Amino acid sequence: MLDAAHLPDDIAALKAMLLASEARVAHLSAELSTRTAEIEHLKLVLAKLRRMQFGRRSEKLDQQIEQLELKLEDLEAEAAVAEAQAPVDVAPRKKAERKLLPADLPREERILHPAVDACPDCNGKLAPLGEDVSEQLEFVPASFRVIRHVRPKLACTCCDRIVQAQAASRPIERGLPGPGLLAHVLVSKYADHVPLYRQSVIYAREGVELERSLLASWVGAASALLRPLTEALRRHVFSATKLHADDTPLPVLAPGNGKTRTARLWTYVRDDRASGANEPPAVWFAYSPDRKGEHPRAHLAGFTGVLQADAYAGFNAIYESGRVVEAACWAHARRKFYDLHAARPSPLTTEALRRIGELYAIEEAIRGKPPDVRLAERRARARPLLDDLERWLQATLATLSRKSDTAAAILYALKLWPALTRYADDGRIEIDNSAAERALRGVALGRRNFLFAGADSGGERAAAMYGLIGTARLNGIDPEAWLRHVLTHIADHPVNRVDDFLPWNCAANLAG
């Protein structure tokens, strides 16, 4: 503190003391600003962590048991895929002895009569000779039943010719499950997030013992059967001119040490209903063992158009190619201000959220209208708000420490400003990437139940099934009813006409 009694009389000395004092004040001010920013940041992180807390913590032993069960599911499903793809002359792996189906289960008998009334060789009269009976376990809502396929044998009374109907087609050759049961297992695992070992316990309560290993082999065989349909779905998604993209972590068990590593699930959504389009919406998922940019570059290698995504740097090379135009997400930009506001409300965060809310109110009014109408409304109403918002953000940033979280939220928006405002000049583009985020919600729920995938192959299977089930839901179709229809017919359907089974192409054929 300066004391007038001890100040020097020399003007030069006084100036030197004053400059030193000002430097000291500037240093202390900068230090205080840094500490304030650190406190603000720690409060924000703490508030986020408190909101992220979910449910009780599982015991380590329970987690280890579930990890082993899930690892076995993926290994056994992979074995079924390998067997399905093996050459015909390769001996199949030895399977466990099949248990007899419970006698008290309801039976539904279906008699398959030959398509002819007379002997195909001599046109003689056909007489009963016996019959072949095989049983197939089927699932109908809330109950099991056994479908008995009875194929009477008819013998010609004039010659030795025997006539009999062909055996009924099955989703899995010589397999026990009917298409309804297979569909139920798949939807329970990938839509309802019930792991196979838990399903096994549920089915046992119905009096039917289905081991987890058996269910896993069914999942593997069904995923191999549905692979052409997954590829047809991919073609439909990437034929669009605008896509939504996002990714989410997926823990995967690392071989050998029992620990997990972080893989990724990528989602690509085609959904232009908000801009009045009639093309069916669809979602396709891809799995990768890491988050390197080479994966989305491979996924989008043949795509040309608008990509709406977050600020992930791995997309930059795609934008730089010139084939793909970047559209950013206002929901991401808003969330940064919202997190600050939830942790520590202030007039600044309140104003930011109010301004962004005005932009969303305009979108609510024009949702579902054609692109030209949306474009006209945005240019007239949203563009002035965006220009004013940019000026306000720039002016506000000048008053803040660059180390503060509030400044970081503003800098995020300003850095992406051209991509954030691109929707105002194109009626096809959405204000945010919510379509992709909605597609990933089921994955987030599944992580809580599954904990992780047992192997890379399990992640790839999950990606395929998430895409099929998610696309059915986007089109307002019950995934289980659709998969039941597909699994009933796909094995006998020409592979070059697999598009017939896309949800919107067979909706009229689905049972209620």
Salt bridges, closest charged atoms under 4 A:
ASP3 OD2 - HIS6 ND1 3.04
GLU31 OE1 - HIS27 NE2 3.64
GLU31 OE2 - ARG35 NH2 3.49
GLU66 OE2 - ARG198 NH2 2.82
GLU69 OE1 - ARG212 NH1 2.74
GLU73 OE1 - LYS189 NZ 2.91
ASP74 OD1 - ARG461 NH2 3.57
GLU76 OE2 - ARG212 NH2 3.23
GLU78 OE1 - ARG461 NH1 2.95
GLU83 OE1 - ARG93 NE 3.00
GLU83 OE2 - LYS95 NZ 3.70
GLU108 OE2 - ARG110 NE 3.00
GLU108 OE1 - ARG145 NH1 2.94
GLU109 OE1 - ARG148 NH1 2.43
ASP121 OD1 - ARG161 NH1 2.59
ASP132 OD2 - ARG151 NH2 3.82
ASP132 OD1 - LYS153 NZ 3.56
GLU135 OE1 - ARG107 NH2 3.18
GLU135 OE2 - ARG148 NE 3.53
GLU173 OE2 - ARG174 NH1 3.29
GLU209 OE1 - LYS99 NZ 2.71
GLU231 OE2 - ARG234 NH2 2.77
ASP247 OD2 - ARG264 NH2 2.56
ASP247 OD2 - ARG291 NE 2.82
ASP271 OD2 - ARG273 NH2 2.79
ASP272 OD1 - LYS242 NZ 3.07
ASP290 OD1 - HIS295 NE2 2.58
ASP339 OD2 - LYS48 NZ 3.75
ASP339 OD1 - ARG51 NH2 2.80
GLU351 OE2 - ARG354 NH2 2.73
GLU351 OE2 - ARG355 NE 2.85
GLU358 OE2 - ARG354 NH1 2.71
GLU363 OE1 - ARG378 NH2 2.68
GLU364 OE1 - ARG367 NH1 2.64
GLU377 OE1 - ARG381 NH1 3.25
ASP387 OD1 - ARG383 NH1 3.67
ASP388 OD2 - ARG355 NH1 2.98
ASP388 OD1 - ARG391 NH2 3.67
ASP405 OD1 - HIS41 ND1 2.93
ASP425 OD2 - ARG383 NH2 2.90
ASP426 OD2 - ARG428 NH2 2.78
GLU430 OE2 - ARG374 NH2 2.82
GLU437 OE2 - HIS332 ND1 3.59
GLU437 OE1 - ARG335 NH2 3.13
ASP456 OD1 - ARG261 NH2 2.69
GLU480 OE2 - HIS184 ND1 3.24
GLU480 OE2 - ARG484 NH2 3.91
ASP499 OD1 - ARG235 NH2 3.35
ASP500 OD2 - HIS493 NE2 2.98
ASP500 OD2 - ARG497 NE 3.22
